[in-house]
Amino acid sequence: MGGTSIRDQITELSAKLDDFIDALPSDDLHELTVEAILEHRKLLDIAEKAYNALEAARRPSNDCTPGLRKLEAAYLSAMKRNQAQLMLVASLTDRLGYIPDVNVATPTAGA
């Protein structure tokens, strides 16, 4: 079997990410960690919506089987993006030493 495995690629990327994170000043590290957590939450929401759409299409009463492959691909893509973001959050929080408080609700314009 030729080429680099996904696991090896993840390990290599993780090492590069650690080098980048180690060089960050603590204020930047905190800010980047909060941003990464917020992005993870957004990607998790996207993945959940993709999953719900996929499950709705799989229901026997639904006649949406032609689009099933597209929905499966969308869900898998969303999960991959979410997993990558989760790895970033884990690396950042490990380096930071704690999980920062992040507002659950973001303020809306004009509020």
VENFEN-V386002 format. One record per backbone hydrogen bond with DSSP energy under -0.5 kcal/mol. CO is the residue of the C=O (numbers start at 1). NH is the residue of the N-H. If there is no record, write none. Layout:
# VENFEN-V386002
[[CO/NH] [CO/NH]]
This chain:
# VENFEN-V386002
[[5/9] [6/10] [7/11] [8/12] [9/13] [10/14] [11/15] [12/16] [13/17] [14/18] [15/19] [16/20] [17/21] [18/22] [19/23] [20/23] [21/24] [25/29] [26/30] [27/31] [28/32] [29/33] [30/34] [31/35] [32/36] [33/37] [34/38] [35/39] [36/40] [37/41] [38/42] [39/43] [40/44] [41/45] [42/46] [43/47] [44/48] [45/49] [46/50] [47/51] [48/52] [49/53] [50/54] [51/55] [52/56] [53/57] [54/58] [55/59] [56/59] [59/62] [64/67] [65/68] [67/71] [68/72] [69/73] [70/74] [71/75] [72/76] [73/77] [74/78] [75/79] [76/80] [77/81] [78/82] [79/83] [80/84] [81/85] [82/86] [83/87] [84/88] [85/89] [86/90] [87/91] [88/92] [89/93] [90/94] [91/95] [92/96] [93/97] [93/98] [98/100] [108/111]]
